[in-house]
Amino acid sequence: MPPSTSPFSSASPPPSASPSTSGAAPRTAPAAAAPAPAGIPRRSVLTTAAAAVAALGGSAALTGCSGAASASPSRAVPTRGPAGRPDRGGTLRIARPPASDAETLDPASALSAYEYLGALYNRLVRIAPDGTVAPDLAESWEPDAKAVTWTFRLRRGVTFHDGRAFTSADAAYTLRHILDKATASPQAPVLSPLVDPGRLRTPDAHTLVVSLKSPHAEFPSLLTHYNCYVVPEGSAGSIGRTGIGTGPFRLASFTAAGPGRVTAYADHWAGRPVLDAIDFYTVADMQARSNALLAGQVDLLSQTNLDFATARVVAASDRATIARAENAQWYVLPMLTTEKPFTDPRVRQAMKLAYDPAHILKAALQGAGTAGWDNPVPPNDPAHIAAHPAHDPEKARHLLKRAGHERLAVDLYTSSYDPIFTPMALAYQESAGRAGIRIRVKTAAADSYYTQIWMKKPLMATYWYTGRPVDQLLNQVFRGGSSYNETAWSDKEFDALLDRARRETDEGRRRELYGQAQTLVVERGGAITPMFADRLVGISRKVRGYAEHGFEFDYLHIGLKGA
């Protein structure tokens, strides 16, 4: 996550990011048990599929061990959802985790009801599946020669759900709303160093001009975050309730931390969605959500990454199966660089050289992902560099001896907050032990993990959602002084590289600079990145057109067979 934290409540980690920003997505801290879906009694959710309950209960035991011997190869779980075209119409039923009872439909908020946003709203630009910035409400954009002034050309013929025409005034208002201190948007710290709300210009109804405080050749990528969905001018006081946007669905009902419904918006600028409606239900825990799916009571599990053993149970059922979002979650073991022994860069480097990412990938994920090699930029990102130091436990021993930590022993905190944390921690413990490092795995309570452990203990397990553009990822999570810098790492050379990259208008040279920045993260930083995990998404076998990127899926084209 960090969490998405990434956009988040104060009790959770950083951004969908989903940290997830998610892209990532976003994670919120666990809440009190929420009601079962309307029309699905709580007892029914827990008992209807008796055989499934037993199977899922048995699968839980598999996720607590570090070895992979008891698990089938990752190919036992489908790599994609059912193929074919959906039928027109029908209602998709989505089960989501508990949320804060203060959640809102304001996309700029740290407590936004994430699952609704892509249905109700559009952004100016979005991240395409290939990692590039693609048009949404802006058809095109171009910078001046120094990448200081950006001009966005906006779509014509777009209307909000209340019938109002979308104009540049709405685009400018959205940015001002994000930057308003009263909004307390997680995206404000990203945009405020660059955007002066008083310098936004709208020369006509379909042109937005953004004059930056300093050059930024990747600026449009920062507007792809889900906090940047466009809202109507003047809507700050009501948008959290009305959900009026330009998206493919319009709001029918919404209850904070509870059920809600959206219905197809026939006048959507990109065409009517396939579905007639989507119903959202809040279901208290992962097992209850999985059982509801197996019982045919819901069609899709949102914000739920199934552990591999549970995914195998789901994939073997008659009603449900698995869709994968490749490399959708970035798993991390952050070392606090302000706490001993991780103040010493030799110790940090030894902690990375000591373990084998391939071993952790196999043990914790049964291969359902990609080895990270301590680079936080996902391998499917165009800016990713593949070069990295090799696994070298002997060199790790040598570095620790030089640093005076020949018999290093450290605590590694984990919890049941995420089903991968403990298998990852145990696999790291086993692998690093071959370099003489003694890892003591400590299990902390899930409900206080992101308030008592994250960014407080010197070594712990966490995750972020992928989907953040490279500039936002490196600046938000690794720049010195950033509030989401979970390792508290500060490196002037690294920060200077990021500044140079932002000013560089030559795309090839800019990519080289981001590559150099990644190298510094790998060699000097405090983040151990063992792997990127495929998110295993539970869906009904009736679902068609499920496509996810950056912790968002395509609301326009998803549908049901036999609707």
N, C-alpha and C positions, 0 to 999 in steps of 0.2 A: 503494500500500500503505500507507503506510508502514505500510507495509508492514504488515502485519500484523504487519508486523512486527507487528503488532498482534497479538500474542501470540506471542511470538516468542522466538527464540533470541537470544542476545546478539549474534550476528553478523548479525541481520537488523534491519529497521526496525521501527517500532511497529505496533501493532494496527491480523486480519483483520482492521485494522483493521480479515487480515485480516484495516491498519490498517485485518479485514479487518481495535469494535470492532466486525468484522464482522461485521463483519462482516465488520473487516476487518479480517473476515477476516482469513485469517492468512497470512502469508507466512513462509517459512523460507528460510534461506540455502542456496545450492546445495550439494549434497553430492557425494561421490564417485559415479562411475557405478554405478547400481544394476542388479540383474539384471533381465532381461526377465521378463514374466509366466510363472508356472509353466506348462509345457506349450507355451510359445511360445519357441522357441530365440532367442537374441539375434540370430543371423544371419537368422532368419526375419523378425523385427521390422524389420530394416533392408533386407531384399531381397525379401520376398514380393510386394509391390506395386511392381514395377519401374517401371511407368509413373508411378505416384504419386510415387515417389522423385524421378524426373526432374522431374515437375511441381513438387514442393515445392522442389527445388533451384533451379528457375528462379524460383519465387515469392520466394525470399529476396532476390534482387536488387532486387525492387520495393520492399521495405520500407526500403531504405537511402536513398532519395531523398526530398527534402522536397516535391517537386511531386506533384500528383495526376493529371497528364496521362496517365500510363500505366495508371492504375487505373480500373476501371469504377465507376459510381455505386454508392452503398451499397445501392440497391435490388437490385443483382445478388446480394446475399446475403440469404437468407430472414430475415424479421423474427420468425418463431417456428418451433418444431419441428413435426413432423407432427401433424396433428389426429386426433381419434378416441379411442376408449376402448381401453385395453390389455386383453389377455387375462389371465385369472387364472393365476398361476404363473410359472415360468421363473426364470433367473438373469441378473441384470444384471452386466456386467463393466466395472469402472471402472479406468482407467489414471490414476495420479497421479504427480506429480513426486517426485524423490528427497527423502528426509527424513533427519533426524538418526537415527543408530542408538540414540540415547537417547530417542526419542519414546515416548510413553506414552498410555494410554487414559484417564488422569485428565484430565477436561475443564478443571480449574482450572489445569493446568500450562501453562507457556510452551512446552512441547514436546509438547502434545497432538496426537494423530493426528487432525487436523481432519476428514478425510473420514468418519470413523467416528461422530463425535459425534451428529449428527442422527439417525442410525439407532439408536443405543443408548440415547439419553437424551431427557428432556424438561426444560424449564425451568419455573419458576413462571409466567412470562409470556413472550411473544414479540412481535416486531414483525410486524404484519400487512402485506400488500402495499401498503396505503394509507399506511403510515408510522405508524399508531396502535399503541398497546400493546394486545395481545389476550390472552385467557386461554390458559393451557396447563395446568399442574398446579394453578394457582390459578384458581378459577372467578370470583372477584370480589375486590375490594380497595377500601379506603376510608381516607382520612386523617382525623385529627381536624381541628379548626377551624384550627389553625396549621400543618398539614402536617408535624408533628413525629413523631406516632405513626401508623404504617400498620398496618392489620389486613388480613391475607390469609385468605380462606376457601378451603380446599383441597378438591379433588375427593375423593369417596368411591369406593371400589371399585377403586382403582388398585393394581397389584402390581408389584414388581420381578421381574426375570427369574428370581430364585431362589425366587419364591413369597411373599416377605415383603410385607406390606401397606405401602404408602406412607403416612406420617403426618407431622404437623408436626415431629416430632423429626428426621426426615430433612431437611426444609427448613432448619431451624435449623442442623443440623450442616453442611450444604452451605455456608452463609454463613460459619460459623466456619472451615471448611476453607480457603475462599478467603482469609480474613483472616489465617490462620496464617502467620507469617513463614517457617516451614519449607517451606511450599508454594511460596512465591515466585511467586504468581499475578500475571499482568499486570493483573488486575482489582482486586487489592488496593489499589493507590494510588487507584483510583476510589472504592472503597467505604469504605476505612478512615477518611477524614475525616468520614464520616457515621455509620457503624455501629459500635457498641460490642458486641462479641460477648457480653459479660457481661450485656447488657440485652435480649437476645432472649428472648421469652416464648412458651410453648406452652400456653395455658390448657386446650386439649383437643386431641385427636388430629387435628382438622381445622382448627385455627386457629393462625396464626403472627402474632405481634405484634412489630413492629420499631419500637423507640423510637430516633429519630435524635438525633445530637448537636446538630443545627441543622435548621431547617425546610428541606424540599425538596419542592416541589410536583410534581416530575417523577421522584421516586425510583423508582417501578416500572420506568421506562424503563431504568434502569441495570442491572436484572436480566435484560435481554434479551440481553446479551452471551453469546457461546458459552462463555466460562469459567464461566458460571453454571448449566450443566446440573446437575440434582439427582442426588446420589449417596446411597447408603444410609448411615445412621448408623454410625460406627465403621469406615468402609471405607478410610480414608486410606492404610493400609499395603498394600492389595490392589487397589484400584480400577484402578490403572495396568495390571494384568494381566488382571483379570476382566471389566472393562467392564460390570458389572451395573448396569442402569438400568431405566427404565420405558418405553423407546422401542419402536418397532414391530419392531425386530430384536434378536436376542440374539447374543452372540459365539459363533462356532464356532472360530475360530483367529485369531491375530494375531502377526505378526513385525515388530518395530521396523524401519522402513525397508525392509520387504519385503512379501510377500503376506499376505492375510488374508481371512476370510470371515465373514459374518453371515447368520443364517437367520431366517425369519419368526417372530415371537412371537405365537402364536395368541390369547393372553389380553391383548393390548394393549387399554388402556381405550377407545381410539377405534376399535377394530376391527382385524382382521387386515390386514396390508399386502397389496397386489396381488401382489408378487413372492414367490417362495419363498426366494430368497437373493440376496446381492450378493457378488461376488468383487472384491477390491481387488488391483491389481498396481502395482508401482513400475517405471516405465520412465524411462530416464535423461534424455532430452532431448525438447524439443517436437517435433522432426522425427520421432523414433522413435515418440512417442505418436501423432502424426498418421498415420504410415504404418501403425501397428497398427490404427487406426480404419478407414482406407481398405481394409485387407486383411481386415476383418471379424473381427479377433481380439479387439477390445474394443468396447464399446457407448457409452462416454461418457468424455470427457476432463475430469477434475476439476482445478481450480486451474490451468487452461491457457487463457489468453486468446490466441486465434489472431490473428496479424496478418491484415490484411484480404486480402492476396494469397493466403495459405494458406487462409483461409476460403472464398475463391472456388473454389479447387481442390477443397476438401472438398465444398462445396455442389453442384459439378458432377458428383460421383461417383455411382455407382449404389448404393453401400452406405451412404453417410453424408450428413449434411446439417448445417445450423447452426441452433442455437437462440440467441436473444439474451436477455441480461439487461440491460434498459435502464438506462443511467446507473450501471452497477454499479461502475465504477472512476473514481476522482477523480485526475486527473493534475495534478501540481504542479511548479513550479520554485521551490523555497524559496530565499529570500535570507537569509543569516545576518545578523541585524540587529546583531550584536556585531562584525562585520567591515566595514572600509571597502571600498567606498564606501557600503554599505547601512546604516551607522549613521545616515545622513542621511535623514529621512523624505521629503524632496523627491526624492531619487534613487529611493527605492522607488516613490513615486507615478509618477515618470517612466517607470520600467521597466514599469509596468502600462499607462499611457496610450499608450506607444509602439507596442504591438503590437495586431493585430486578432485576437481570439479566433476569429472566423468563418473567417479564413484558416487558422489552425492546425488547426481542426476539419476543414476540407476537405482540407488537405495531409497531415495525419498520420493521419486516420481516414476519409477519403473521406466525411465526413458522418455516420458511424455513431456518433452521440453527440449531445451538447448543449453549446453554448458555455458556459463557466463564468463569464466576466466577473469572475474573482478572488473569487468567493464560494464557500467550501468546502461550503456546505449544498446538497445536490442539489436540482434543480428540482422533483422529485417529492416532496420532504419537505414536510409541512404547514406547517413553520415558515419555509420559504424565502421570501426577499424578492427580487423581480425587479429593483428599482431599482439602477442602477449608473452610474458615469461612462462617457461615450462614449469610444470610441477617438479619440485626439487627439494625433497625433505632433507637431504644432506646439506644443501646450501642454507636451508632454514635453521638447522642445528648450528651451523657456523655463525650465522648472524646473531642468533640468540646468545651464543657463547661470548661474542664480541660485546654484546649489549649487557652482559652480566646477568642473563636470565637463562642459564643453561638448563635449569630444571623448572621451566615456566609452568605454572599452574594457574588457571583462570576459571571463573564462573561464566557460564553461558546460560542466559535466561530464555525461557520459552514458555508457551502456554497452549491451551486448547483453543485460543482465539481463532486460529487458522489450522486446519488439519495437517498442513505440511510442516509447520514450525518444528514439532518434536522430531519427526523422522529426519529432517534436515539437520537439526542440532546433534542428534545421535550419530548420523553419518559423518558429520564434521569431526565429532569427538573421536570416532574410530580412525578416520583418515589422518588427522593431525597427530594422533598418538604415535604414528610411525615415525614422526620427526621428534619424538620425545616430549611433545607438549601434552600436558594433562588438562583435559577439559572436564569441568564438573558441571553437568547439565542440571539446571535448577528450574523447576516448574512453578510458574506464578499464576495467580488467579486471572481468568480471562476478562472478567468484568472491570478490573482495574489495571489491566496490562498497559494500556496507553496513557494512563495517568501516573502510575507508580513505577513503571519499568522503562518505557520508551524514552530515550534521551536522558535517562537518569542513571541507568546501570552501564558500566563500562563495555559490556558485550551482551548482545541480545539478538533475538530473531525478529525480523519484520518483513514486510513486502510492500511494494508499490504496484499500482496498475501502470502498464506501459501505455503508449499513445501520446506522450508529451513530445513536442518537437525538441530537437537536440539543444537549442539555445535555452529554452525554458528549463529543461531537465538539468543541464549543467549549472546554470545560474541559480536555480531555485533550491537545488539539493546540495550543491558543492561549493558555491561561492562563499567566501568568508563573510560571516555576519548574517547570512540568510536565516530566517526564522525556521526554515525547514531543513537546515543543514544538520542532520541527525548525528553526524560524527564530530561536529564542531571543528572540522578541519579548516585551516586558513593558510593559504599559500599565495603569496603575492604574484609569483610567476604565472600561476594558473589563472588568477583573476585578470591579469594583464592580457593573457591570451584570449580570454573571453571578450574583453573590450576591443581588442584588435579584430577579432572575428566579426563583431557587430559592425565595425566600420568598413570592413572589406567588401567592396561591391563585386569583385570577381568571384564567381561561384566556386570555381576550382580551388582558388587560394583560400577562400573562406572554409571550405571543407577540410583543407589541410590543417588549418588552425584549430578547428574543432577536433581533428584527429590528434593533434599534439596535446590538446587539453585532456582527451581521454587517456592518453599515455601517462600523464601526470597523475590522474586519478588512480590508475592501475598501480603505478610504481610508488606513489607517495601517500595516497589518500587512506582514509580509515574504513572504507566500505569493502567488506568481503562480499563479492557477488558470485555465489556458487552456480546459479542457474536462472534461466527464464523458464517459467512453467506454462504449458498449455493450459488454459482454463477449460475445465471439463464441465460443460453446461448441460443440465438435464432438460430435455424437451420431450413433448408428446410425439409419438410416431405420426401424428396427423399434421404436424407443423412442416411447412415448406417455406423456402426462401430465407432461412435464418442465416444472416451474414453479420459478423461482429468485427469491429476494429476499434481499438482504443477504449474498450469497455462501453461501447455503444453499438446498437444494432440498427438495421435498416427497417424503420417503422413503415415506410412507404410500401415495400414489396413483400414483407412477411405475411403469411396467410396460412390457411388450413386446407387440407384435402378432405373433401366430404363435408365442407361447411354448409 
